[in-house]
Amino acid sequence: MTDPLLHAYLPLVLWTGLGLLIVPLLPEQVPRLLGRGLYWVGGPLQIFTLARQTEFVVEEGFVPALVAIALLVSLMCSWVSLQCMRWQRVPIEASVASPAPPQRGQDPATHGSFVLASMLGNTGFVGLAVAPSFVGEEALGWLVLFSVTNNVIGTYGLGVVIASFYGRSHPHQQWWIPVRDLLTVPSLWAFGIGLSSRPVRLPVIVESGLHYSLWFIIPTALLLMGIRLRQIRGWHSLQRAIVPTLIKVIVQPTAIAGVTILLGLATMPRLAMVLMAGMPTAFAGLILAEEYELDRDLIASSIVLTTVTLLLTVPVWFWMFGHRPEMISLFF
């Protein structure tokens, strides 16, 4: 168990740590430029490459439904948390145990970040860097399809709609603005083009370049995560992120575990789905926060808490679903 953990955690700790260290050396605009570059170039290139080069099998048809269930469970839990706090009339900034705003109109940017932090997982940049170390070859397709589907219908689908709804706040924003933003998301177009171009043969050097581009995109993303984590303003921001963290890394994977058991999935595909559902808050949420002017501190705080929690939960999921799957029957 030690070798998979070391292999999985090394790039995560290395690149994120480097981002933490180089912050004082960077010009002020660099983090925003990195974020926009990943949104418009890095993310779409990753999705195009995965959609084009991954071989999918019939059994993996469950994955989009599992992604949808994970998103809906987190969305429902975040909404309930917000409603509970509204009834208690406790501002989100003053709460540790129940982070929800008193009234939606008072701070929509914070509300949007709370929902995104609870719902969106970093299945691309962190998930594909960590999870493959724990599953066999037969489950790699499950990981890739979960990552692509999560990015398409989650991060750059539903996530864009939520970010557009809560961000760039206007009292009477027209209904078609979130739809327009959704249809102009570059990653959605990249996914469609990647799938439709599969029959087209590209030169070997181009295919290799697409494959190895992932080796650059993922470290860059982890680097940006470290930069943003360094910019968190004190422990107060971390306190606000406790409930989104619990929803993201505990509730969501637990729900997916129950569904995969009901579906009767084999050990490795089940482990793959649970690991991907339990990935930390997507730092693509930071990109959306940059793009739509949401609460960046809350997203960053959720990222750091969920990332630290990930180091503790992954061995548990691996032990339960990879080495001791019979233990699951005690809980479900």
Residue pairs with C-beta under 8 A, 6 or more apart in sequence:
1 315
1 318
1 319
1 323
4 133
4 134
4 318
5 133
5 314
5 315
7 133
8 129
8 130
8 131
8 133
8 134
8 314
9 130
9 311
11 129
11 218
11 219
11 222
12 126
12 129
12 130
12 222
12 307
15 219
15 222
15 223
15 226
16 222
16 223
16 225
16 226
16 229
16 307
17 226
18 223
18 226
19 222
19 223
19 224
19 225
19 226
19 227
19 228
19 229
19 230
20 226
20 227
20 229
20 230
21 226
22 227
23 226
23 227
23 230
23 231
26 227
30 227
31 224
31 227
31 228
31 231
32 290
34 220
34 223
34 224
34 227
35 224
35 286
35 287
35 290
35 291
36 287
36 290
36 291
38 217
38 220
38 221
38 224
38 284
38 287
39 186
39 284
39 287
39 288
39 290
39 291
40 186
42 217
42 220
42 221
43 124
43 151
43 156
43 186
43 187
43 190
43 217
43 284
43 287
44 186
44 187
44 189
44 190
45 190
45 210
45 213
45 217
46 124
46 213
46 214
46 217
46 218
47 124
47 148
47 151
47 152
47 187
47 190
47 191
47 194
48 190
48 191
48 193
48 194
48 210
49 194
49 210
49 211
49 213
49 214
50 144
50 147
50 148
50 194
51 148
51 190
51 191
51 194
51 195
51 198
52 194
52 195
52 197
52 198
52 210
53 207
53 210
53 211
54 141
54 144
54 145
54 148
55 141
56 141
56 145
57 141
59 269
60 141
60 142
60 145
62 263
62 265
63 142
63 145
63 146
63 149
63 273
64 145
64 149
64 153
66 146
66 256
66 259
66 260
66 273
66 277
67 146
67 149
67 150
67 153
67 154
68 153
69 255
69 256
69 259
70 121
70 150
70 252
70 255
70 256
70 277
71 119
71 150
71 153
71 154
71 158
73 251
73 252
73 255
74 118
74 119
74 247
74 248
74 251
74 252
75 115
75 118
75 119
75 158
77 118
77 247
77 251
78 114
78 115
78 118
78 119
78 244
78 247
79 115
81 98
81 99
81 100
81 114
81 118
81 243
81 247
82 100
82 101
82 111
82 114
82 115
83 100
84 98
84 100
85 92
85 95
85 98
85 99
85 100
85 101
85 102
86 100
86 101
86 102
86 103
86 104
88 98
89 102
90 98
90 100
90 102
91 101
91 102
92 99
92 100
92 101
92 107
92 110
92 111
92 114
92 240
93 110
93 236
93 240
95 240
96 239
96 240
96 242
97 242
97 243
98 243
99 114
99 240
99 241
99 242
99 243
99 244
100 114
101 107
101 110
101 111
101 114
104 111
107 295
108 166
108 167
108 169
109 166
109 167
109 169
109 293
109 294
109 295
110 294
110 295
110 298
111 166
112 162
112 163
112 165
112 166
112 167
112 292
112 294
112 295
113 166
113 285
113 289
113 294
113 295
113 296
113 298
113 299
113 302
114 244
114 295
114 298
115 162
115 166
116 159
116 162
116 163
116 281
116 282
116 285
116 288
116 289
116 294
116 299
117 241
117 244
117 245
117 248
117 281
117 285
117 298
117 299
117 302
117 303
118 243
118 244
118 247
118 248
118 302
119 154
119 158
119 159
119 162
119 247
119 248
120 150
120 154
120 155
120 159
120 281
120 282
120 284
120 285
121 127
121 150
121 154
121 248
121 252
121 276
121 277
121 278
121 279
121 280
121 281
121 282
122 279
122 280
122 281
122 282
122 283
122 284
122 303
123 146
123 147
123 150
123 151
123 276
123 279
123 282
124 147
124 150
124 151
124 218
124 221
124 282
124 284
125 217
125 218
125 221
125 222
125 225
125 283
125 284
126 222
126 279
126 280
126 283
126 307
126 310
127 143
127 146
127 147
127 275
127 276
127 279
128 143
128 144
128 147
128 214
128 218
129 218
129 222
130 275
130 279
130 310
130 314
131 143
131 272
131 275
131 276
131 279
132 140
132 143
134 271
134 275
134 314
134 318
134 322
135 142
135 143
135 268
135 271
135 272
135 275
135 322
136 268
138 268
138 269
139 268
139 269
139 271
139 272
142 269
142 272
142 273
143 272
143 275
143 276
146 272
146 273
146 276
147 276
148 191
150 276
151 187
151 191
151 284
152 187
152 188
152 191
155 187
155 282
155 284
155 285
155 288
156 185
156 187
156 188
156 284
157 182
157 185
157 188
159 282
159 284
159 285
159 288
160 178
160 181
160 182
160 185
160 288
161 178
161 179
161 181
161 182
163 181
163 288
163 289
163 291
163 292
163 294
164 177
164 178
164 181
164 182
164 292
165 173
165 178
166 292
166 294
167 288
167 289
167 291
167 292
167 293
167 294
168 292
168 293
169 293
182 188
221 283
224 283
224 286
225 283
225 286
225 303
225 307
228 283
228 286
228 296
228 300
228 303
229 300
229 303
229 304
231 300
232 238
232 297
232 300
232 301
232 304
233 297
237 297
237 298
237 300
237 301
238 301
238 304
238 305
240 297
240 298
240 301
241 298
241 301
241 302
241 304
241 305
242 305
244 281
244 298
244 302
244 306
245 281
245 302
245 305
245 306
245 309
248 278
248 280
248 281
248 302
248 306
249 278
249 279
249 280
249 306
249 309
249 310
249 313
250 278
250 313
252 277
252 278
253 274
253 275
253 277
253 278
253 313
253 317
255 277
256 273
256 274
256 277
257 270
257 274
257 321
257 328
257 332
258 332
260 269
260 270
260 273
260 274
261 270
261 328
261 332
265 273
267 321
267 322
267 325
268 322
270 321
270 325
271 317
271 318
271 321
271 322
274 317
274 321
275 314
275 317
275 318
278 310
278 313
278 314
278 317
279 306
279 310
280 303
280 306
280 307
280 309
280 310
281 299
281 302
281 303
281 306
283 299
283 303
285 299
285 302
285 303
286 296
286 299
286 300
286 303
288 294
289 295
289 296
289 299
290 296
319 327
320 327
320 328
321 328
